[in-house]
Amino acid sequence: RYRQDKESFFELEPVRSIRWWFQISPLASLLFLAILFFVTQFIHGALFHASLNTALWDFGFFDQVMWNTAHGNFLITSVRGGLHLFAEHFKPLLVPISFIYRVSDNTNLFFALTTLIHATSLIAGYAIAKQVLSSHRMGLVFALGVFFYQPYINGINFLFHSQVLANPLLLFGFLCAIRKNVKWMFLFFVLALMCKENITLDVL
């Protein structure tokens, strides 16, 4: 159809809508993607937990560790008989996240916070592509790539793994490296390293 009549081809759906989406302002198109990603992943996480599909390994384990930390029992898990979390994994990023349980014991608030962090991956992916390729359209293509990247989606949907939170931190770290902003690069990489000990390989 494209070879026979280009004009009529671009009037077809979904070609017309996709073309329109690439032509709207960068802020609007990127925010739309990020918000859609946040809404869909948050709803999935909340419903997944409400329908009793979460288990002790791994959401229940880390959920309890964070709740304990927020209530004065620093990174201790009764699942391991009162063992400190650092005896198994190095995940100090759980400490600042755990303060959400000082606000509310509702896990949906926790899901909302972590999903919001995940949604920033689209912004980081867009910014890296825009910086390297100097193209808004290619930036959106890479943001779409993050949106549909199945291993990342699987990691988010397997509630809860703190190392998945390293994804946006690594991407923002790479962005700062490209822009030669060394201080912010180190900050994002240090935060990423706080997600789990095996993130060291990714940073290196």
Long-range contacts (C-beta under 8 A, 24 or more apart in sequence): 21-140, 22-137, 22-140, 26-136, 26-139, 26-140, 29-140, 30-122, 30-123, 30-126, 30-139, 30-140, 30-143, 33-122, 33-140, 33-143, 33-144, 33-147, 34-119, 34-120, 34-122, 34-123, 35-119, 36-147, 37-118, 37-119, 37-122, 37-147, 38-115, 38-116, 38-118, 38-119, 41-115, 41-118, 41-119, 41-153, 41-156, 41-157, 42-111, 42-112, 42-115, 44-157, 45-111, 45-115, 45-156, 45-157, 45-159, 46-107, 46-108, 46-111, 48-157, 48-159, 49-107, 49-111, 49-159, 54-159, 58-158, 58-159, 58-160, 58-161, 59-159, 59-160, 62-94, 62-160, 62-161, 62-162, 63-107, 63-110, 63-160, 65-94, 65-98, 66-94, 66-97, 66-98, 66-100, 66-101, 66-110, 67-98, 67-101, 67-105, 69-94, 69-95, 69-98, 69-101, 70-98, 70-99, 70-100, 70-101, 70-102, 71-101, 89-196, 89-197, 90-194, 90-196, 90-197, 91-162, 91-194, 91-195, 91-196, 92-194, 93-162, 93-165, 93-191, 93-194, 93-195, 94-162, 97-162, 111-159, 114-160, 114-165, 115-156, 117-165, 117-168, 118-152, 118-156, 118-164, 118-165, 118-167, 118-168, 120-168, 120-172, 121-146, 121-152, 121-167, 121-168, 121-171, 122-146, 122-147, 124-168, 124-171, 124-172, 124-174, 124-175, 125-171, 127-175, 128-171, 128-174, 128-175, 128-178, 131-175, 131-178, 131-179, 132-178, 161-196, 162-195, 162-196, 163-195, 163-196, 163-198, 163-199, 164-195, 165-195, 166-192, 166-195, 166-196, 166-199, 166-202, 169-195, 170-199, 170-202, 170-203, 173-203
